[in-house]
Amino acid sequence: MQYIKVKEIDPQEQQLQIASLWHSAFGDSCEYVRSFIEKCRHKSVLAVFSENKIVSMLFLIDCEFKAQRGKYVYAVCTDEKYRRRGFAAALISEAKKCAGGFLCLIPADEQLKKYYAEMGFEEKLCGEEVKKNITFFENKEITQDLFEGSRLNVLTAMFYFR
């Protein structure tokens, strides 16, 4: 397996590249992404580059669960031309190192639920319990956005505990 270099980046400095990759992966407008970057205050971004271009990334958002601090994994994506090379796995592996007490995420679909389970994440919360038990330190608009995007019939939160 090849070594994949993961870097923490400044989202303000890399805003255009982040917005472009996010748009191609999720379809959100570049304006929405710029607004998210500006309004979400307690975040960091990990990325993989190829030829000075971001080809894979994820956001880590500060959160709390049962009075323990951790990170919420959000907007994990890889440029279509770079998929199946282990970039997302490398990002998650690096995220585990800076997670605090835990990482959590809401998978978008069943396939991602299986993928994250293979990476050591376990289902801990379902339905309304998700929103009741995960606390973000963000405004109401950003908090609402963080809980959206799942196509699962029942909202599910998965956790990785250190």
Beta strands, then each sheet from edge to edge (+ up, - down):
strand 1: 7-9
strand 2: 43-50
strand 3: 53-65
strand 4: 68-78
strand 5: 102-105
strand 6: 122-126
strand 7: 134-136
strand 8: 156-161
sheet 1: 1+ 2- 3+ 4- 5- 8+ 6-
sheet 2: 1+ 2- 3+ 7-
end
